[in-house]
């Protein structure tokens, strides 16, 4: 038996409960993992709330990004060893497995060796954010002097996008609702900050770029504001929409896109890991960036223990955080 978090009804963080469940041995192609720390993601919160494209089959396990130590190997697993510290990447459908638990079984194909030099908390906070943000490099091919507008910039993915843009020699423009987080964003690398409820984003973006506009906008919010983002783009710019935090329908901003020959496209991290060449490039880029210091995971707050997962989810959904929300389990040093 192992303590495992599940939910029996969709709703708020209070739906998360700890249960003692049988674990068993890993099957073919699987490993058993002693979980050390997990990163908490918006996608998991939406899944728990019943607002994610994949609907949960209740009761549902939850959690698909973290770090831990392998305690057993299933048949056919040869790339890893018992005792090895590994990262769990969110490369599976939610609910199929779940690592919000003291121990969990996961497919070996979603593991990578944990990068050396990172704590458990840091190692639990890298792959989702950097692979999601890789769109600005992989697709937009952001170059030296080109600007990227990054809404919800204080999120873990937003900060990852800032770091990737800076590393590419681009101009990172953080967009946040008010100026309350502006100083923190600048300290974390944002070259410019636009408070969208206090300033005209298009006017500021054009001023920053000398009237050219941004090469791309990387937006997790969606909704009507995409029209404003489209008007801030450079000719043939790209508007990425990788989330729906607004909760409103997202229109296609035809005229701003048409007059400048811009494109609007959806994006999720599986655009990286479902394509082997993209995945290999992104993995090498991220590992190189972590080793060189160009990429540094920012942790907003660390919570302790399975019992804190409800509180950690509530904190994530309060929008107070700047960076990744992490929960470390009691076995962490």
C-alpha distance (Angstrom), angle and dihedral (degrees) to the residues before:
residue distance angle dihedral
X1 . . .
X2 3.77 . .
X3 3.78 133.0 .
X4 3.81 107.3 -103.9
X5 3.79 133.2 177.5
X6 3.80 116.7 -130.3
X7 3.79 137.1 155.9
X8 3.80 125.6 -138.3
X9 3.81 97.3 -168.1
X10 3.78 133.1 27.5
X11 3.77 117.9 -108.9
X12 3.79 141.0 83.2
X13 3.82 130.7 -11.8
X14 3.81 89.9 -81.4
X15 3.82 88.2 73.9
X16 3.81 90.1 72.1
X17 3.79 110.2 99.6
X18 3.81 133.4 175.6
X19 3.81 116.6 -125.0
X20 3.79 134.3 176.6
X21 3.79 105.0 -120.6
X22 3.80 133.5 173.1
X23 3.78 113.2 -103.4
X24 3.79 107.5 -175.0
X25 3.76 127.4 -179.4
X26 3.80 125.5 -43.7
X27 3.78 115.1 -97.2
X28 3.79 127.3 -135.6
X29 3.79 110.6 -47.8
X30 3.82 92.5 10.6
X31 3.80 136.5 105.9
X32 3.77 133.7 -156.3
X33 3.77 113.7 -126.4
X34 3.80 135.5 -162.9
X35 3.80 99.0 -142.6
X36 3.81 115.9 -134.2
X37 3.80 104.0 175.0
X38 3.80 139.8 -10.8
X39 3.77 134.7 -153.9
X40 3.80 115.1 -132.5
X41 3.81 114.8 -135.8
X42 3.80 136.5 -166.7
X43 3.79 88.9 -124.5
X44 3.82 90.5 61.0
X45 3.79 91.4 48.8
X46 3.81 91.0 50.4
X47 3.81 90.4 47.2
X48 3.80 91.6 51.8
X49 3.81 89.8 48.1
X50 3.80 92.9 50.7
X51 3.82 91.6 -115.6
X52 3.80 98.6 110.3
X53 3.83 123.7 100.4
X54 3.83 88.3 -115.0
X55 3.80 109.2 65.0
X56 3.82 116.9 -145.6
X57 3.78 122.7 -113.8
X58 3.78 101.9 -137.2
X59 2.93 131.1 -91.6
X60 3.78 89.8 34.8
X61 3.76 135.3 -174.8
X62 3.79 115.9 -137.1
X63 3.80 141.5 -162.2
X64 3.78 128.2 73.6
X65 3.81 109.7 175.9
X66 3.77 126.3 66.6
X67 3.77 149.0 86.3
X68 3.79 134.5 -93.1
X69 3.78 148.1 141.1
X70 3.79 123.8 -87.2
X71 3.81 113.1 -117.5
X72 3.83 100.5 173.2
X73 3.80 139.4 11.7
X74 3.77 127.0 -140.0
X75 3.77 124.6 -139.0
X76 3.78 114.2 -65.8
X77 3.80 97.4 17.7
X78 3.79 107.6 129.6
X79 3.80 105.3 146.4
X80 3.81 94.6 73.6
X81 3.80 137.6 46.4
X82 3.78 137.0 -145.6
X83 3.79 108.4 -93.0
X84 3.81 94.1 28.4
X85 3.81 118.3 133.7
X86 3.79 110.9 -129.8
X87 3.78 141.3 174.3
X88 3.80 120.3 -124.9
X89 3.80 110.9 -140.0
X90 3.83 120.2 -153.4
X91 3.81 92.2 -118.2
X92 3.80 96.3 132.0
X93 3.79 137.1 72.4
X94 3.77 111.8 -87.9
X95 3.78 114.2 -100.8
X96 3.80 95.1 26.3
X97 3.80 87.9 97.4
X98 3.79 132.5 -5.3
X99 3.79 131.8 -152.2
X100 3.79 99.3 -172.5
X101 3.80 86.3 107.9
X102 3.79 141.8 89.1
X103 3.80 87.7 -107.0
X104 3.78 130.9 10.0
X105 3.78 142.3 178.2
X106 3.80 117.2 -129.1
X107 3.81 136.9 166.2
X108 3.79 113.6 -91.5
X109 3.80 89.2 -134.2
X110 3.84 91.1 72.7
X111 3.80 94.3 54.3
X112 3.78 132.2 96.8
X113 3.80 127.5 179.6
X114 3.80 109.0 -94.4
X115 3.82 109.1 -106.2
X116 3.78 113.4 -105.6
X117 3.75 117.1 -110.8
X118 3.81 95.4 32.5
X119 3.79 124.3 110.1
X120 3.79 119.0 -127.6
X121 3.79 88.9 -101.9
X122 3.82 92.4 52.9
X123 3.80 93.4 43.6
X124 3.81 89.3 54.5
X125 3.80 90.1 55.8
X126 3.80 107.8 53.9
X127 3.78 119.9 67.8
X128 3.81 104.0 55.9
X129 3.79 94.4 45.7
X130 3.79 99.6 43.8
X131 3.78 96.0 41.1
X132 3.79 91.0 49.3
X133 3.80 92.2 47.9
X134 3.81 90.8 47.5
X135 3.81 87.9 88.6
X136 3.79 90.6 86.1
X137 3.81 89.7 58.6
X138 3.80 102.8 29.4
X139 3.81 97.8 45.2
X140 3.81 109.2 11.8
X141 3.81 90.5 40.3
X142 3.79 90.0 -149.7
X143 3.78 108.8 -150.1
X144 3.77 139.4 -164.4
X145 3.78 110.7 -56.2
X146 3.82 94.6 6.4
X147 3.79 117.7 126.7
X148 3.78 130.6 -127.8
X149 3.82 120.1 -164.4
X150 3.81 109.4 -148.2
X151 3.84 116.3 -167.4
X152 3.82 118.7 -163.5
X153 3.78 83.8 26.5
X154 3.81 94.9 171.1
X155 3.80 92.2 65.2
X156 3.80 119.1 98.6
X157 3.81 90.9 -107.0
X158 3.80 91.0 46.4
X159 3.80 91.7 53.7
X160 3.81 90.1 45.7
X161 3.81 89.2 53.6
X162 3.81 90.7 50.3
X163 3.80 90.7 52.5
X164 3.81 93.6 46.8
X165 3.81 92.1 47.5
X166 3.80 91.8 50.1
X167 3.80 92.1 46.9
X168 3.82 89.8 52.7
X169 3.79 90.2 53.8
X170 3.79 91.8 -108.7
X171 3.78 131.0 135.1
X172 3.81 113.0 -100.9
X173 3.81 114.2 -149.8
X174 3.80 111.5 -172.7
X175 3.80 115.6 -155.7
X176 3.79 118.1 -159.0
X177 3.79 130.9 161.9
X178 3.79 98.4 -115.2
X179 3.78 136.6 11.3
X180 3.83 91.6 -107.8
X181 3.81 92.1 100.6
X182 3.81 97.1 33.7
X183 3.81 97.0 101.0
X184 3.81 92.1 47.7
X185 3.81 92.0 48.3
X186 3.79 91.6 50.8
X187 3.80 90.2 49.2
X188 3.82 88.4 53.0
X189 3.79 93.8 53.6
X190 3.79 109.2 -84.2
X191 3.80 106.3 145.6
X192 3.81 91.4 -158.1
X193 3.81 133.1 13.9
X194 3.82 125.0 -156.7
X195 3.81 118.7 -166.4
X196 3.79 98.9 -150.7
X197 3.83 96.3 -160.4
X198 3.79 91.1 50.8
X199 3.81 103.7 35.5
X200 3.80 140.1 38.5
X201 3.80 104.3 -102.8
X202 3.80 95.8 -159.5
X203 3.79 93.3 49.3
X204 3.81 92.9 47.6
X205 3.81 93.7 45.0
X206 3.78 92.0 50.8
X207 3.79 90.6 47.9
X208 3.81 91.7 50.6
X209 3.82 92.8 48.1
X210 3.79 97.2 42.3
X211 3.79 92.0 -109.9
X212 3.79 94.7 -53.0
X213 3.81 99.8 104.3
X214 3.79 129.2 -140.6
X215 3.78 126.2 -51.8
X216 3.80 89.0 -137.3
X217 3.78 145.4 -4.9
X218 3.79 117.2 -145.8
X219 3.80 107.4 -157.1
X220 3.84 131.2 -179.6
X221 3.80 94.1 173.8
X222 3.81 108.0 64.8
X223 3.79 120.4 175.6
X224 3.82 126.1 107.2
X225 3.81 94.0 -35.5
X226 3.81 89.7 78.9
X227 3.81 86.4 83.0
X228 3.80 89.4 63.4
X229 3.79 92.4 46.4
X230 3.81 90.3 50.2
X231 3.79 91.1 54.4
X232 3.81 89.6 54.1
X233 3.80 93.9 57.3
X234 3.79 127.9 104.1
X235 3.82 120.3 -121.7
X236 3.82 108.9 -66.4
X237 3.78 90.3 10.1
X238 3.80 122.9 154.9
X239 3.79 126.9 -124.1
X240 3.82 109.5 -158.3
X241 3.80 118.1 -163.2
X242 3.80 109.1 -167.7
X243 3.82 100.6 162.2
X244 3.77 145.6 20.2
X245 3.79 104.6 -134.0
X246 3.80 92.5 143.6
X247 3.81 91.0 67.1
X248 3.81 88.1 -144.0
X249 3.82 129.7 109.6
X250 3.78 112.6 -86.5
X251 3.82 111.4 -133.3
X252 3.77 125.1 -154.3
X253 3.83 106.4 -111.9
X254 3.78 94.0 -140.2
X255 3.80 104.4 175.6
X256 3.81 98.8 43.5
X257 3.80 88.1 48.9
X258 3.79 96.3 42.2
X259 3.80 98.3 50.2
X260 3.81 91.4 53.0
X261 3.80 99.7 33.5
X262 3.80 90.9 -118.7
X263 3.79 126.6 158.8
X264 3.79 133.2 -139.5
X265 3.76 120.2 -155.4
X266 3.75 141.7 167.1
X267 3.77 121.4 -116.5
X268 3.80 138.1 -171.4
X269 3.81 130.1 167.8
X270 3.80 91.4 -104.7
X271 3.83 85.6 73.3
X272 3.81 82.2 75.7
X273 3.78 105.5 38.1
X274 3.81 97.3 39.1
X275 3.80 89.5 61.8
X276 3.79 113.7 62.4
X277 3.81 97.3 -152.6
X278 3.81 92.6 49.3
X279 3.79 90.5 45.0
X280 3.81 93.2 51.6
X281 3.81 91.9 47.9
X282 3.79 92.8 46.6
X283 3.80 93.4 46.7
X284 3.80 92.4 51.2
X285 3.81 91.4 44.8
X286 3.80 92.7 50.8
X287 3.80 94.8 44.9
X288 3.82 90.2 48.2
X289 3.80 91.2 48.2
X290 3.79 92.8 49.4
X291 3.81 92.0 48.3
X292 3.81 93.1 47.7
X293 3.81 95.6 43.4
X294 3.80 94.9 -117.9
X295 3.79 87.4 114.8
X296 3.80 118.1 46.9
X297 3.81 120.1 168.8
X298 3.79 110.9 -128.0
X299 3.80 114.5 -145.0
X300 3.78 115.4 -157.3
X301 3.78 97.9 -169.1
X302 3.79 138.7 -14.5
X303 3.80 120.4 -140.8
X304 3.80 124.0 -165.7
X305 3.78 127.5 -128.4
X306 3.78 139.0 -5.8
X307 3.79 88.3 -78.0
X308 3.82 89.6 65.1
X309 3.80 96.3 58.3
X310 3.81 93.4 93.6
X311 3.80 90.5 51.0
X312 3.81 91.0 46.0
X313 3.80 90.8 52.4
X314 3.80 91.3 49.3
X315 3.80 90.0 50.6
X316 3.81 91.4 50.0
X317 3.79 91.4 51.2
X318 3.80 92.7 47.9
X319 3.84 89.7 69.4
X320 3.79 91.5 -135.2
X321 3.77 94.4 120.3
X322 3.77 129.4 101.4
X323 3.79 104.3 -161.7
X324 3.79 134.6 -8.2
X325 3.79 125.5 -16.5
X326 3.81 110.1 -137.7
X327 3.79 133.1 -173.7
X328 3.78 117.4 -158.4
X329 3.76 119.7 -163.1
X330 3.78 125.3 -131.1
X331 3.78 93.8 -99.2
X332 3.84 88.8 67.2
X333 3.81 115.1 104.8
